[in-house]
Amino acid sequence: MPESNSPRLAGHALVEALVAQGVDTVFGVPGESYLAVLDGFHEHREQIRFIACRQEGGAAFMADAHARLTGRPCVCCVTRGPGATNAAIGVHTAFQDSVPLILLVGQVASDQRDREAFQELDYRQVFGPGTLGMAKWVAEVHDANRLPEYIARAFHVAMQGRPGPVVLALPEDLLTTPTAAPVLARAEPAEAWPAPGALRDLRARLLAAQRPFMIVGGHGWTRDSALALQRFAENWQLPVGCAFRYQDTFDNQHPQYAGDVGIAINAALARRIRDEADLVMAVGVRLGEMTTSGYTLLTPPRPRQVLAHLHPGAEELGRVYAPDIALQASLSCAGKALETLAAPPELPWGEWTASAHADYEANRVHPPVAPLDMAEVIKTIERLAPADTVYTNGAGNYAGWLHRYLRYRGLALAGKTQLAPTAGSMGYGLPAAVAASLTQPHRLAINLTGDGDFLMNGQELATASAYGATRLISIVVDNATYGTIRMHQEREYPGRVSGTYLANPDFAALARAYGWQAATVERTEDFEPAFAVALKAGRPNLLHLKLDTDVSHTRGTLTSIREAALARQQGAATGG
């Protein structure tokens, strides 16, 4: 970009600033509040594309997915009021997942502010920055000449330390104001390396341990750093678990892999971490509620285990748990820093590590389920899909089959392959798969979704068709219920079903109406041929899997949950 420019609309200058930051794709829903920006996308259409989505929540999820795959902030553009609040779900997801995302919101004109004008909101209040807010920074731009400055700062803030979302409000009249302000240079994050003293302390703690365990995850890993992390784990023979929905951080087929540390954790793995480990290394993860099983695997504020916590954000270290060793490091450096720790020739926990992997393999064994066995479905997908396939999901019990039975190949081998919200956002998976297919069209994107989850953003089928997302398969698991909530209902109020029944469409017919190829599967033996056809289709494909409502999750049925709850109630009533 040139250092200076002749005057042009601020909306055009904004697009130039995005191009200077390396942005080539923007997701959004058009609105009259930022027409000048849309015109800027037209002006610079050879350098940047605007993907028009069908709802702002879907657009924000697509931007989130794009950022996870590329490692750079992605931009979502929405209009004021309803557009911004629809997009809030994506901002919150990016915040809890530490994903760099920038939301640009068209704002009412400056001379109409504070009158509760049409669709007016104060976005600094709506998105409230802070540790329990939705964004790292929220601002409103009031000077067209400072617009490039705000854009550059937004990219810096989104990437520094613990990554996260930034929200900028842009008054409509500001965007039509001429400015000669030059755009600023591409922002790059400052990388942090852990202090040498802390690394020495970590090595000493490892040498003193008998049963160490490492939990890895978080956003910001590079292939080189992930490969160095694997070498560190191998040098020290450490058992490795991946945090909730970061299972692609470490190769799941590695002989030291111990399983996912998240919802519906393997009971043997939970005991291993909670009751047996004497040192836990948490590398890149926040140690939130889902990863710690409701803060029980590690007890705050001072865990029973020695805790070494490495995280890119200094503010995160000590916020929930008081670590024995705190290391601040960018995840792009973390693996390389840990690899510098020389391991002794003999370590006492080789059998401990081998048994952790054996527990993981045993957890993948399952009794057959008829007529449609979801475990076999997932294993078939893994066997037939390319190694670098991107898998996406939203929220719901159906995701448990992915967590338990799919073996992610790891960042070091295949790049980012898991796109899933730790915030538990329903409706994430389909938009994320569409974004993955558009961002990296050479890779296959597979979305596993539930019936309730799918219809949160099912309209984004149209976005895939409109922009040519061809290497894309969406697998809809239809059991006619909000399965997770129904499961909790049966556990707490057995037999008293309320609000969880779903009347679903014919999902295959719906997909065909959007121009997708589609098929319905009701038996295990019919899945593989249908999936094989989808793999060769050359167009987006939907597979409608019809599952019995009673098949609630990977570890039981609604009937078994209900019967256990009734037995507990009867025992409590009789004093048993």
RAKA-V485176 format. One record per run of one state. SS is the DSSP state (h for helix, s for strand, l for the rest). FROM is the first residue (numbers start at 0). LEN is the number of residues. If there is no record, write none. Layout:
SS&FROM&LEN, SS&FROM&LEN
This chain:
l&0&7, s&7&2, h&9&11, l&20&4, s&24&4, l&28&3, h&31&12, l&43&5, s&48&4, l&52&3, h&55&15, l&70&3, s&73&5, l&78&3, h&81&16, l&97&3, s&100&7, l&107&2, h&109&3, l&112&10, h&122&4, l&126&10, s&136&5, l&141&2, h&143&16, l&159&6, s&165&6, h&171&4, l&175&2, s&177&2, l&179&16, h&195&13, l&208&3, s&211&5, l&216&6, h&222&14, l&236&2, s&238&5, l&243&3, h&246&3, l&249&7, s&256&5, l&261&5, h&266&10, l&276&2, s&278&5, l&283&22, s&305&6, l&311&2, h&313&3, l&316&8, s&324&4, l&328&2, h&330&9, l&339&10, h&349&14, l&363&10, h&373&11, l&384&5, s&389&4, l&393&5, h&398&7, l&405&5, h&410&4, l&414&3, s&417&3, l&420&7, h&427&12, l&439&5, s&444&6, h&450&4, l&454&3, h&457&10, l&467&4, s&471&7, l&478&2, s&480&1, l&481&1, h&482&10, l&492&8, s&500&1, l&501&5, h&506&7, l&513&3, s&516&5, l&521&2, h&523&12, l&535&5, s&540&6, l&546&4, s&550&3, l&553&2, s&555&2, h&557&17, l&574&2
